[in-house]
């Protein structure tokens, strides 16, 4: 059982010896709230075995908190978020007020029991796969990974994507908005989102919109809905994938609306994209 630090001095003692990688992890969890052990391994570790041992050590020191649900058969993998020591370290590093242990505990409990947490983990799965792919391949980089709230603020509240990313490979660079669909929203709702992205484009922020879908049938039905709404094509670049395997998200798995042939991620980039750098989220992936 993890115990909260009894005092600020004890919290300080538990924070000693944190490595640069630990601090990167604290930053990731502050921005993206919750990550699985596998997602953390992709981001920062070369070995799952090493990752498990370090995460366990950070948990027992209160740097991290973790939770999982019992499922049949077995259990979920651990979901990691910031513990009191980790939250305090991040607050101290950013000149923010030090959090009370009760406030950190409340955040962990809300994550553990929120129905939105699995959706958030699905979004983070997509981006950590991109980051992990880039770590092992020369010339590739996930240059930006901005979470939902920050992205929505940068877009003036016109749209609320699940994330914003910029990815580069030897063939080019793409900035994109990502929508993670679990099949709970209607096709009309997903289609209406495109009208909001068109409004955003008219304000000067134009980026491809990528939808990760749970099945090929869902993908086919969504493309049919878009074709009925816009017979000559949607007002913004939009593409989908429904492979069920985000490990190939950089490959030719993306189907643009109105096309039959799938493309790689960077092939979706407009040939002459209008610069809107001042509007794009500024925080980069660590």
N, C-alpha and C positions, 0 to 999 in steps of 0.2 A: 504493500500500500504506500502511495506517495504522500508524504507529509508536507504541509506548507511551512516555509521558513518562519521561525518564531520571531525573528527580528530582521531589521535592515542589515545588521551586521552578519547574520547568518546567510541572508540572501547574497550579500557581497562575497562571502566565503565560498558559496556554491557556484558563483559566477567565475571564480578564478580558474585559469587554465583553459578557457574557451579558445578554440582555434579559429583561424580565419574562415574555415569551412563551416564551423558552428555558427559564426556570426552571419555568414551568407544564408544559412538555413533559417536563422531567426528572422532575417529580412524577408525571405520568401514567405514564411508563415505569417508575418505581419501583413504582407500585401494580399496573400491568397488564402489565408485563414486556415485551411486544412489540407493535408497531403497524406497519402498512404506511404508506407515504407518503400514500396516499389517506385512510386513517383519521386521520392527523395533520392533513391538510389540513382535514378536516371539523371537527376539534376546535378548531383554532387559527388557520387561515389562510383568507383569502378567495380566494386565487389558487393553483392547483396549480403554476404556473410559479415563483412566489415561494417556495412551500413547498419545491420541489425544490432550488432554489439554497441556501436556508438549511440544509436538512438535509445537503446535501453539504458545506457549510462546517463545520457542527458535527461531521460525521464526520471530516473531515480534521484537526480540532483534538483529536480523541479524546473529545469530549463524548458522541458517539453511536458505537455500533458497528452494523454492518449485515451482513446475509447474505441469500443467496437460492440456490435450487437451479436447476440447468440443467434445463429441460424441453423436450420437443419438440412444436412448434417454439418457438424463442426461450427466454426465461428468465422466471422469476417476477419480480414487482415486489420491490423491496428491502423487507426486514423490518428495522425499526429497534429497537434496545434501547440500554441505557446502556453507553457506553464507560467507560474508567477515569476520565477527567476528570469525566464526568457523575456517575458513582457516588460519586466523592470529594466533589464539590460537594454532592450530596444528603446524604451522611453528615455533612459539616461543618455543614450547615444544620440537621440534626436531632440534633446532638450524639451521633452514632453513631460507632463506631470507623472509621477510614479503611480502605477495602478495599485488599488487596494486588492489584497488577496481575494476578497469576496467578489469583486468585479470580475477578476480573471476566472474564478470558479463559475460564475454565472455564464460567461461566454462559452466556456467548455461545455456546460450542461446544455446550453441552447444548441450548440453545434451537434452534440450527441443525440439530441432528440428532435431536431428540426427535420421536416420532410424535404427541405431544400438542400440538405447536406449532400445527398447522393448526386443530385444534379450538379452541385458545385464541384464535386469530385470528378464527374464526367467532363466538365470543362477543363479542370486541371489535368486530367488524363491527356486530353488533346495537346495541350501546350507542353506538358512535360515530355511527351513523346517527341515533339519537335525539338525541344531543347536537348534531349538525350541523343537524338539522331545527329544533331549538329556537333555535339561534343566529340563524336568519333569519326567525323568526316571533314577533311580539309576543305576550306572554302565555304563551309556552311555555318550559319549562325542564326539563332533566334535573337534578333537585335532588340526587340521590345515585346513585353508581355504585360499588358495592363488589365487589371481586373474590372469587373462590371461597374462598380460605383464610380471609379475614377474615369472610366471610358464614357459613361453616361454624362458625367459633369463636363468633360471635354467636348461633348456633342451638344451641350446646351439643353440636355433633357429631351431633345427631339426623338432620339432613339435610345434604347438601353440594351446594347449588345451584351452577350455573356463575356466578351473580352475583345481586346484589340491586340494584334500582333504584327510584327515585321520580321520576315524570314528571308534570308539570302542563301543562295547556292551559287555554284560557278556559272549558272545560266542567267542569273538576275536576282532582283529583290522585289518582294511584294509586301505591301501593307494591306491589312484586311481586318474586317470585323467578323467575329465568329459567333454563330448561334448554335447552341447545343440543344437538339430536340430529342425528347424522350417519348414522343407520341401522345402526350397528354393534351396538347393544344390542337384546335381544329385546323384544317387546311386553310380555311378562310382567315384565321388569325395569323398564320404564317405568311399568307399572301398580303394581308394588310400591313405587315411589317415592312414589306418592300416599298409601299407608298411612303412610309415614314423615312426610309433611307433615301428615296427620291427627293423628299423635302430637305433632308440633310445635304444632299448633293447640290441643291439649288442655293443653299447657304454658303457653299464653297468647300465642303468636306466630302470628297467623293473617293470611296474605296470599294473594292470588291467585297461582297457579303458572302460568307461561306456558311453553309448549313451542314452540320453533322447529324445524320438521320439514323434511326434505329433499324431500318429494314429497306430492302430494295423495293418492296411494294409501296411503302410510305414515300420513297423517293419518286417512284413513277407517278403516283397520285398527285404529289405536290407539283411536279413538272406539268402535269395535265391541267391543274388548277391555274398555274401561271399562264399557260398557253390560252386558256379561256379568257383570262383577265386581260392579257396583252398579246394579241395574235401576232404582232410584229416583234415581240420581245419585251422583257421588263425594262423599266426606265433606268436601272442601274445594273452593273455586272453582278450576277449572282450565280453560284455554283453549289452543287451538293455532292456529298459522298455518303455511302451507306454500306461500306465494306464490312463494318463491324470490327475492323482491325485498324486502329489508329497508328499501328506501327509502320504502315505504308502511306501515311498521310501526305508525304512529300512526293509520292509517285503518281503515276497517271491514274488516279482514282476520282478526280473531280470532274463532274459533268456540268458544264455551263448550261444555263437555260437556253432553249432553242437550238441546241447542238446534239449530235449523236455520238461524238467521239470524246472520250475523257482526256483530261490534260493533267500535267503535273502542277504542283502548287504554284511555282513561279511562272508557269506559262499562262496563268490567269491574270497576271499583271497587265494593266493597260499599256499599250505601246507608248503612248504619250500622256502619262498621268500628270494632271495639274497639281502643282505643289501646293500643299496646304499645311506645311510643317508647323506653322504657328498654332494650328488647331489640334494637332495630333497629341495624344498622351505622351508625356515626356519621360516617365519613369521607365528605365530599362531593366530588362532581366539581369539579375546579378550574374 
